[in-house]
Amino acid sequence: MINKKLPDKTVERLSMYRRALLNYVAAGNHHIFSHELASLLHITPVQVRRDIMLIGYTGTLRQGYDAKELIDIIGKIIDTREGQKVAVVGIGNLGRSIMGYISGKRTKMSIVAAFDNNSDKVDRVYAGIPCYHVDRMVEIIKQEGISIAVISVPGEEAVKVAETLVMAGIKGIFNFSPRPLNVPSHVYLQEYDIITMLEKIAYFVKKI
């Protein structure tokens, strides 16, 4: 396995490659060429080859990449041996959708706790995941050894939630709230801005 740190976008594409390859193998296929993998993800074959060369894997001219081998190599790069635990903060419609979508999708990453400040949602189980009051975040995160958190709360609550997560020892945050966050450099932050994504789509649709 490679020891150097990969660029953010490369890691994103590796995850996409793995998902595409899992479906490809499930359909009974064994080998795939770079242009075929690129076509599945609507990117260029050159980009695929660059990314796969970056992780030290090569295919053959006659058969391309061994799909199962490539899946295993990507797994060794992205996953951890012991797996990682995830918490979701905010169990509204979005939070529950995220929990339902992620649960069972990755064997090395599992949601083990949810948090909310609504007493009607606390002490209930959603998609097999217990929901605790936000006042117990630090306690539960440390107790369960949770390293990743997903924030799906209203913007005005996001900053306080992020501060509490950092204090609890969270190492990575996926922010679905509309409020941009600032976190310490040792915490990896990924923000999903649906307005920006829609405006990007609207721009390109306007050009068609």
C-alpha positions as CSV (number, residue, x, y, z in Angstrom):
1,M,0.0,0.0,0.0
2,I,1.2,3.5,-0.8
3,N,2.5,5.7,2.1
4,K,2.2,9.1,0.5
5,K,-0.9,11.3,1.0
6,L,-3.2,11.4,-2.0
7,P,-4.9,14.5,-3.3
8,D,-8.5,15.0,-2.1
9,K,-10.0,14.6,-5.6
10,T,-8.1,11.4,-6.2
11,V,-9.5,9.9,-3.0
12,E,-13.0,10.9,-4.2
13,R,-12.5,9.2,-7.5
14,L,-11.0,6.1,-5.9
15,S,-14.2,5.7,-3.9
16,M,-16.2,6.2,-7.1
17,Y,-14.1,3.6,-8.9
18,R,-14.7,1.1,-6.2
19,R,-18.4,1.5,-6.3
20,A,-18.5,1.2,-10.1
21,L,-16.2,-1.8,-10.0
22,L,-18.3,-3.6,-7.4
23,N,-21.3,-3.3,-9.6
24,Y,-19.2,-4.4,-12.6
25,V,-18.0,-7.5,-10.8
26,A,-21.5,-8.3,-9.5
27,A,-22.6,-8.4,-13.2
28,G,-20.1,-11.2,-13.8
29,N,-17.2,-9.2,-15.3
30,H,-13.6,-9.7,-14.4
31,H,-11.3,-7.3,-16.2
32,I,-11.9,-3.7,-17.3
33,F,-10.0,-1.2,-19.5
34,S,-9.4,2.4,-18.4
35,H,-11.8,3.7,-21.1
36,E,-14.5,1.4,-19.9
37,L,-14.2,2.5,-16.3
38,A,-14.0,6.2,-17.4
39,S,-17.2,5.7,-19.4
40,L,-19.0,4.4,-16.3
41,L,-18.1,7.6,-14.4
42,H,-18.2,10.1,-17.2
43,I,-14.6,11.1,-16.9
44,T,-11.6,10.8,-19.2
45,P,-9.5,7.6,-19.6
46,V,-6.4,9.7,-19.0
47,Q,-7.7,10.7,-15.5
48,V,-8.5,7.1,-14.7
49,R,-5.0,6.0,-15.7
50,R,-3.3,8.8,-13.7
51,D,-5.2,8.0,-10.6
52,I,-4.5,4.2,-10.8
53,M,-0.9,4.8,-11.5
54,L,-0.8,7.1,-8.5
55,I,-1.7,4.2,-6.2
56,G,0.9,2.0,-7.8
57,Y,-1.3,-0.4,-9.8
58,T,-1.0,-1.3,-13.4
59,G,-3.1,-3.4,-15.8
60,T,-2.2,-5.3,-18.9
61,L,-2.5,-4.3,-22.6
62,R,-4.6,-7.3,-23.4
63,Q,-7.0,-7.4,-20.5
64,G,-6.8,-4.1,-18.7
65,Y,-7.3,-4.0,-14.9
66,D,-8.2,-7.0,-12.8
67,A,-11.4,-5.6,-11.3
68,K,-11.3,-7.6,-8.0
69,E,-7.6,-6.8,-7.5
70,L,-8.3,-3.1,-8.0
71,I,-11.2,-3.2,-5.6
72,D,-9.0,-4.8,-2.9
73,I,-6.2,-2.2,-3.4
74,I,-8.5,0.7,-3.2
75,G,-10.0,-0.8,0.0
76,K,-6.6,-1.1,1.6
77,I,-5.9,2.6,0.8
78,I,-9.3,4.1,1.8
79,D,-10.4,1.8,4.7
80,T,-8.8,1.0,8.0
81,R,-8.3,-2.5,9.2
82,E,-10.5,-2.1,12.3
83,G,-13.1,0.1,10.6
84,Q,-14.3,3.5,11.6
85,K,-17.4,4.6,13.5
86,V,-19.7,7.5,12.4
87,A,-22.2,9.6,14.2
88,V,-25.0,11.7,12.7
89,V,-26.1,14.9,14.4
90,G,-29.6,16.1,13.5
91,I,-32.3,13.6,12.8
92,G,-34.6,15.5,10.6
93,N,-35.6,14.3,7.2
94,L,-32.1,14.8,5.8
95,G,-30.4,13.2,8.8
96,R,-32.6,10.1,8.6
97,S,-32.1,9.9,4.8
98,I,-28.3,10.0,5.3
99,M,-28.5,7.3,7.9
100,G,-30.6,5.1,5.8
101,Y,-28.4,5.5,2.7
102,I,-25.1,4.9,4.5
103,S,-26.1,2.0,6.7
104,G,-24.8,-1.2,5.2
105,K,-23.1,0.4,2.3
106,R,-19.5,0.1,3.7
107,T,-18.4,-2.8,5.9
108,K,-15.4,-0.7,7.2
109,M,-17.5,2.3,8.1
110,S,-20.6,2.1,10.3
111,I,-23.0,4.6,11.9
112,V,-23.3,3.8,15.6
113,A,-25.0,6.8,17.1
114,A,-27.3,9.7,16.3
115,F,-27.9,12.9,18.2
116,D,-30.7,15.4,18.4
117,N,-32.2,18.0,20.7
118,N,-35.8,17.1,20.1
119,S,-37.1,15.1,23.0
120,D,-39.5,13.3,20.7
121,K,-36.6,11.8,18.8
122,V,-34.3,11.0,21.7
123,D,-34.1,7.5,23.1
124,R,-35.5,6.1,19.9
125,V,-33.9,3.8,17.2
126,Y,-33.6,4.9,13.6
127,A,-32.5,2.3,11.0
128,G,-31.1,0.3,13.9
129,I,-29.1,3.3,15.3
130,P,-29.8,4.7,18.7
131,C,-30.5,8.4,19.0
132,Y,-29.2,10.3,22.1
133,H,-29.7,13.9,23.3
134,V,-27.0,16.3,22.0
135,D,-26.0,16.9,25.6
136,R,-24.5,13.4,25.6
137,M,-22.4,13.9,22.5
138,V,-19.0,14.1,24.2
139,E,-19.8,11.2,26.5
140,I,-21.1,8.8,23.7
141,I,-18.5,9.8,21.1
142,K,-15.6,9.0,23.5
143,Q,-17.3,5.9,24.9
144,E,-17.9,4.4,21.4
145,G,-14.6,5.6,19.9
146,I,-16.4,7.5,17.1
147,S,-14.0,9.3,14.7
148,I,-16.3,10.8,12.0
149,A,-19.5,12.9,12.3
150,V,-22.1,14.1,9.9
151,I,-23.8,17.4,10.7
152,S,-27.3,17.8,9.4
153,V,-28.7,20.5,11.7
154,P,-30.0,24.0,10.8
155,G,-27.3,26.6,10.1
156,E,-27.6,28.5,13.3
157,E,-26.9,25.3,15.3
158,A,-24.0,24.1,13.2
159,V,-21.1,26.1,14.7
160,K,-21.9,25.0,18.3
161,V,-22.3,21.4,17.2
162,A,-19.0,21.4,15.4
163,E,-17.2,22.9,18.4
164,T,-18.7,20.1,20.6
165,L,-17.6,17.5,18.1
166,V,-14.1,18.8,18.0
167,M,-14.0,18.8,21.8
168,A,-15.2,15.2,21.9
169,G,-12.3,14.1,19.7
170,I,-13.9,13.8,16.3
171,K,-11.3,13.7,13.5
172,G,-13.5,14.2,10.5
173,I,-16.7,16.2,9.8
174,F,-19.1,16.0,6.9
175,N,-21.1,19.3,7.0
176,F,-24.5,19.2,5.4
177,S,-25.7,22.3,7.1
178,P,-26.0,25.6,5.1
179,R,-23.4,27.3,7.5
180,P,-19.7,27.1,6.5
181,L,-17.6,25.9,9.4
182,N,-14.1,26.6,10.7
183,V,-12.4,23.7,12.5
184,P,-8.8,23.1,13.7
185,S,-6.3,21.9,11.2
186,H,-6.2,18.4,12.7
187,V,-9.9,17.9,11.9
188,Y,-10.7,17.0,8.2
189,L,-13.7,19.0,7.1
190,Q,-15.9,18.3,4.0
191,E,-18.8,20.6,3.3
192,Y,-21.7,19.9,1.0
193,D,-23.3,23.0,-0.4
194,I,-26.5,22.0,-2.2
195,I,-27.2,25.6,-3.4
196,T,-23.8,25.8,-5.0
197,M,-24.3,22.5,-6.7
198,L,-27.8,23.5,-8.0
199,E,-26.4,26.9,-9.3
200,K,-23.6,25.0,-11.1
201,I,-26.2,22.8,-12.8
202,A,-28.4,25.8,-13.6
203,Y,-25.4,27.5,-15.3
204,F,-24.7,24.6,-17.5
205,V,-28.4,24.0,-18.3
206,K,-28.7,27.6,-19.3
207,K,-25.9,27.0,-21.9
208,I,-27.6,24.1,-23.5
